[in-house]
Amino acid sequence: MTTQQLPVGSGTQSQKQKLPMAALLALATAVFITSLTETLPAGLLPEMSADLHVSESVTGQTVTIYAIGTALTAIPLTAATAGWRRKHLLLTAIAGFAVANTVTALSTCYPLTMVARFLAGVAAGLAWALLAGYARRMVPVGLEGKAIAIAMAGIPVALSLGVPAGTFLGEAVTWQTAFLAMSALAVALIVWIMAVVPDYPGQHQEHRAPMRQALRVPGVAPVLFVTLVFVLAHTILYAYIAAFLDHVRMADSTDLVLLVFGGASLLSIWITGALINRQLRSLTIASTLLVGAAAAILAVLADSPALVYLAVLLWGLGWGGVPTLLQTAAGQAGRDQADTAQAMLVTLWNVAMAGGGVVGGVLLDLLGATSFPWSVLALLVPALIVIVGTRTHGFPAKRSS
């Protein structure tokens, strides 16, 4: 079922329209594949390193090379494919995942595996820059935020359910089976997209602008700054959560802690989807405060397991909606340059993820695991200042027409 685009100002009428759920769930599945393809090796390192004949730390670089592939190519590929029809581009990205995951599963050569993982990161760069805008175009004015929330639900599902399921499959059968299952899902998704997802034209040459011009659009730079700082803060703690839990003598509870985080993230996605169209600013401020409160508890009261679980619950509630909030803010701020703004957001997101791993490792060696929550607090302060200060553009107090 397709929905007719309504004129600006018809928000009440748009709320009565039905969301194209089959198409939006297809996008959510694409997000799931993108997120799980990136993180799946983390749960399969021992098995992969044995078959590839390299150490686990070297095998772990299959995650790093994925992020590098995304960060290096998201902006130039988005510019190069701006004129492509959107459905064609989406199918190309999903086909890239199918090929890359199949090569990863069949490869017994570490360099070839790294090439496949880099190509998977390239496909991710295309997908991430495309998906939020695609979801926005499918729905009437007033429902864009809810549509993006549905599409972005694939992230917490991948982290809370997909990674444990992939790890179990890898341990029960082989790690290659987990990657082949991802390829099969990608092929099925291609058929799904062809059947239910509408197509849209690309951007005409005369409407495209260089990246510097997009940065000059009011509100884009603040959203990108918040993205860089917020994701860096989150990744420092999330990437080394096992080390932190080991420090507070909760290493045996890592799986349960991550399950609580994932469940809270899913709840956060639902809340975000329900309120984002009118409360983007308030939700972003609330998310920052919740993650900050979680970090404060972990910094001061982590000797209590109950309070650690409370902190992780608050962390998940704060973080779960952040991808949707920032993608929506970037799209609204970017306006006619939304695709370019999204590509820059994707690039900075992956730079922050890679940087979080590096910074977290340095902090762990120099100051120990107790430094993680304090670092999160230090990074969230400037993010909160920018969010609160951008009342007109970026995180506006009133929704722009």
C-alpha positions in Angstrom: 0.0 0.0 0.0 1.4 3.4 -0.9 0.7 6.6 1.0 0.1 9.9 -0.6 2.4 12.8 0.3 0.4 15.4 2.1 1.1 19.1 2.1 3.0 20.8 5.0 0.7 21.7 7.9 -1.6 18.6 7.5 0.0 16.8 10.5 -3.3 15.8 12.0 -4.5 14.3 8.8 -1.1 12.5 8.2 -1.4 10.8 11.6 -4.4 9.0 10.2 -2.4 7.5 7.3 -1.1 4.0 7.6 2.6 3.5 7.6 3.9 1.3 4.7 5.0 -1.3 7.3 6.2 -4.0 4.8 8.5 -1.5 3.1 9.7 0.0 6.4 10.4 -3.5 7.9 12.4 -4.3 4.8 14.6 -1.2 5.5 14.8 -2.4 9.2 16.1 -5.7 7.9 18.7 -3.9 5.8 19.8 -2.0 9.0 19.9 -5.3 10.8 22.2 -6.9 8.2 24.4 -3.8 8.2 24.8 -3.8 11.9 25.2 -7.5 12.4 27.7 -7.9 9.5 29.9 -5.3 11.3 29.8 -6.9 14.8 29.4 -10.6 14.0 33.2 -11.4 14.1 33.3 -10.1 17.7 31.5 -13.2 18.9 33.4 -15.6 16.6 37.0 -14.6 17.1 38.4 -17.9 18.5 36.9 -20.0 15.7 37.8 -17.5 12.9 41.4 -17.0 14.2 41.9 -20.8 14.3 40.8 -21.3 10.6 42.5 -18.2 9.3 45.8 -19.1 11.2 46.2 -15.7 12.9 45.8 -14.5 16.4 42.5 -13.3 17.9 43.7 -9.7 18.1 44.6 -9.8 14.4 41.3 -11.4 13.6 39.6 -8.6 15.5 40.8 -6.2 12.9 38.1 -7.6 10.6 35.8 -5.3 12.5 38.2 -2.3 12.2 38.6 -2.7 8.4 34.8 -2.7 8.0 34.6 0.6 9.8 37.5 2.0 7.7 35.7 0.9 4.5 32.6 2.8 5.6 34.4 5.9 6.8 36.6 6.2 3.7 33.9 5.7 1.1 30.5 6.9 2.4 30.9 10.5 1.3 32.6 10.0 -2.2 30.3 7.1 -3.1 27.2 9.0 -2.0 28.2 11.9 -4.2 29.0 9.6 -7.1 25.7 7.8 -6.9 23.5 10.8 -6.1 21.8 10.5 -9.5 21.1 6.8 -9.2 17.5 5.7 -8.6 17.2 4.9 -4.9 15.9 1.4 -5.2 18.7 0.4 -7.6 21.2 1.8 -5.2 19.7 0.0 -2.2 19.7 -3.3 -4.1 23.3 -2.8 -5.0 24.3 -2.2 -1.4 22.4 -5.4 -0.2 23.9 -7.4 -3.0 27.3 -6.2 -1.8 26.6 -7.6 1.7 25.6 -11.0 0.1 28.8 -11.2 -1.9 31.1 -10.0 0.9 29.6 -12.3 3.6 29.8 -15.3 1.2 33.5 -14.6 0.5 34.2 -14.2 4.2 32.5 -17.5 4.9 34.4 -19.4 2.1 37.8 -17.7 2.6 40.7 -19.5 4.3 43.1 -16.7 3.5 43.3 -13.7 5.9 44.1 -11.1 3.3 41.2 -12.1 1.2 38.9 -12.0 4.3 40.1 -8.5 5.0 39.3 -7.5 1.4 35.8 -8.9 1.7 35.3 -7.1 5.1 36.4 -3.8 3.5 33.9 -4.3 0.7 31.2 -5.0 3.3 32.1 -1.7 4.9 31.8 0.0 1.5 28.3 -1.5 1.1 27.5 -0.3 4.6 28.5 3.3 3.7 26.1 3.3 0.8 23.3 1.8 2.9 23.7 4.1 5.9 23.7 7.2 3.8 20.6 6.0 2.0 18.3 4.3 4.5 17.1 7.2 6.7 16.3 9.4 3.7 14.5 6.5 2.1 12.3 6.0 5.1 11.5 9.7 5.2 10.3 9.7 1.6 8.0 6.8 2.1 5.6 8.5 4.5 3.5 11.7 4.7 4.8 14.9 6.4 4.6 14.4 10.2 5.4 10.7 10.2 9.1 10.9 9.1 10.5 10.4 12.5 8.4 7.4 13.2 9.4 5.9 9.9 13.1 6.3 10.7 12.6 4.8 14.1 11.1 1.7 12.6 13.9 1.4 10.1 16.6 2.0 12.8 15.1 -0.7 15.1 17.4 -3.1 13.2 20.3 -1.7 15.2 19.3 -2.8 18.8 17.8 -6.0 17.4 21.2 -6.9 15.8 23.1 -6.0 19.0 20.8 -7.6 21.5 19.6 -10.7 19.6 21.6 -11.0 16.4 25.1 -11.2 17.8 24.3 -13.8 20.5 22.3 -15.8 17.9 25.2 -15.6 15.4 27.7 -16.6 18.2 25.5 -19.6 19.2 25.2 -20.7 15.5 29.0 -20.4 15.1 29.7 -22.4 18.2 27.0 -25.0 17.5 27.9 -25.5 13.8 30.7 -23.4 12.3 31.5 -19.7 12.1 31.2 -20.0 8.3 27.5 -21.0 8.7 26.8 -17.8 10.6 28.2 -15.7 7.6 26.4 -17.8 5.0 23.2 -17.3 7.0 23.7 -13.6 6.6 24.2 -14.0 2.9 21.0 -16.0 2.6 19.1 -13.3 4.5 20.6 -10.7 2.2 19.4 -12.6 -0.9 15.9 -12.9 0.6 15.9 -9.2 1.4 16.7 -8.4 -2.2 13.5 -10.3 -3.3 11.6 -8.5 -0.5 12.8 -5.1 -1.6 12.0 -5.7 -5.2 8.4 -6.7 -4.2 7.4 -4.0 -1.7 9.8 -1.1 -1.5 8.9 1.9 -3.8 11.4 3.5 -6.0 12.4 7.2 -6.1 14.6 9.2 -8.4 18.1 10.4 -7.5 19.1 14.0 -7.2 19.5 16.0 -10.4 23.0 17.4 -11.1 21.9 21.0 -10.7 20.5 20.3 -7.2 23.7 18.7 -5.9 26.1 20.8 -3.8 29.7 20.2 -2.5 30.2 19.0 1.0 31.4 22.4 2.2 28.1 23.9 1.1 26.2 21.3 3.0 28.3 22.2 6.1 27.3 25.8 5.8 23.6 24.9 6.0 22.5 26.1 9.5 22.2 23.2 11.9 24.3 20.6 10.0 27.6 21.2 11.8 26.1 21.1 15.3 24.4 17.7 14.5 27.6 16.3 13.1 29.6 17.5 16.2 27.1 15.9 18.6 27.3 12.7 16.5 31.0 12.5 16.7 31.2 13.2 20.5 28.2 11.1 21.5 29.2 8.0 19.5 32.8 8.3 20.7 31.6 8.4 24.4 29.3 5.5 23.9 31.9 3.4 22.0 34.6 3.9 24.6 32.4 2.2 27.2 30.6 -0.3 25.0 33.7 -1.7 23.3 35.4 -2.4 26.7 32.3 -3.2 28.7 33.7 -6.7 29.4 36.9 -5.2 30.8 34.9 -2.8 33.0 32.7 -5.6 34.3 35.8 -7.7 35.0 37.1 -4.8 37.1 33.9 -4.7 39.2 33.9 -8.5 39.5 30.9 -9.0 37.2 32.7 -10.7 34.3 30.4 -13.7 34.5 27.4 -11.5 34.0 28.5 -9.9 30.8 25.8 -11.7 28.7 23.1 -10.7 31.1 24.3 -7.1 31.2 24.3 -6.8 27.4 20.8 -8.4 27.3 19.5 -5.7 29.7 21.2 -3.0 27.6 19.6 -4.4 24.4 16.1 -4.7 25.9 16.3 -1.1 27.2 17.5 0.0 23.7 14.5 -1.6 22.1 12.2 0.2 24.5 14.0 3.4 23.7 13.4 2.9 20.0 9.7 2.5 20.6 9.5 5.6 22.8 11.5 7.6 20.2 9.2 6.4 17.4 6.1 7.5 19.3 7.4 11.0 20.2 10.1 12.1 17.7 7.9 14.1 15.3 7.2 16.7 18.0 9.8 16.1 20.6 13.1 15.6 18.8 14.9 18.2 20.9 13.5 17.0 24.2 14.3 13.4 23.4 17.9 14.2 22.4 18.5 16.1 25.7 16.9 13.3 27.6 19.0 10.7 25.9 22.2 12.7 26.8 21.1 13.0 30.4 20.2 9.3 30.7 23.6 8.2 29.3 25.3 10.7 31.6 23.4 9.5 34.6 24.4 5.9 33.7 28.1 6.9 33.5 27.9 8.8 36.8 26.5 5.7 38.5 29.2 3.5 37.0 31.9 6.0 38.0 30.9 6.3 41.6 28.7 3.3 42.6 29.9 0.4 40.5 30.7 -1.7 43.6 27.0 -2.6 43.7 25.8 -5.1 41.1 22.2 -3.8 41.4 23.3 -0.3 40.6 25.4 -1.5 37.7 22.3 -3.1 36.2 20.4 0.2 36.9 23.1 2.1 35.1 23.0 -0.3 32.1 19.2 0.1 32.0 19.5 3.9 31.9 22.3 3.6 29.3 20.2 1.5 27.0 17.2 3.8 27.4 19.4 6.8 26.6 21.3 5.2 23.7 18.6 3.2 21.8 17.0 6.1 20.2 20.2 8.1 19.4 20.7 6.7 15.9 17.2 7.7 15.0 17.4 11.1 16.6 20.7 12.0 15.0 19.7 10.7 11.5 16.4 12.6 11.8 18.1 15.8 12.9 20.7 15.6 10.1 18.0 15.0 7.5 15.9 18.0 8.8 18.9 20.3 9.1 20.3 19.3 5.7 17.0 19.9 3.8 17.9 19.8 0.1 21.4 18.5 1.0 20.1 15.8 3.3 21.9 12.9 1.5 25.2 14.7 1.8 24.5 15.5 5.5 23.6 11.8 6.0 26.9 10.7 4.3 28.9 13.0 6.6 27.1 11.7 9.6 27.8 8.1 8.6 31.5 8.9 8.1 31.8 10.6 11.5 29.8 7.8 13.1 32.4 5.2 11.9 35.3 7.5 12.7 34.0 7.8 16.3 33.5 4.0 16.5 37.1 3.4 15.4 38.3 6.2 17.6 36.4 4.8 20.6 38.2 1.5 20.3 41.6 3.3 20.1 40.9 5.8 22.9 39.4 3.1 25.1 42.5 0.9 24.7 44.8 3.7 25.6 42.7 4.6 28.6 42.6 1.0 29.7 46.4 0.7 29.6 47.2 4.1 31.2 44.4 4.6 33.7 42.4 1.4 34.0 38.8 0.5 33.4 37.6 3.0 36.0 38.4 5.8 33.5 35.7 4.8 31.0 32.6 6.3 32.7 34.5 9.5 33.6 35.5 9.8 30.0 31.9 9.4 28.9 30.8 12.2 31.3 33.6 14.5 30.0 32.5 14.0 26.4 28.8 14.3 27.0 29.1 17.8 28.6 30.1 19.6 25.3 27.5 17.5 23.5 24.8 18.6 25.9 25.9 22.3 25.6 25.6 22.2 21.8 22.2 20.4 21.9 20.8 22.9 24.4 22.3 25.9 22.5 20.9 25.0 19.0 17.3 26.0 19.6 16.7 27.3 16.1 18.7 24.9 13.9 20.1 21.4 14.4 17.9 20.5 17.5 15.1 23.1 17.2 12.6 23.9 19.8 9.9 23.9 17.1 9.6 21.5 14.3 10.6 23.2 11.0 8.2 23.1 8.1 
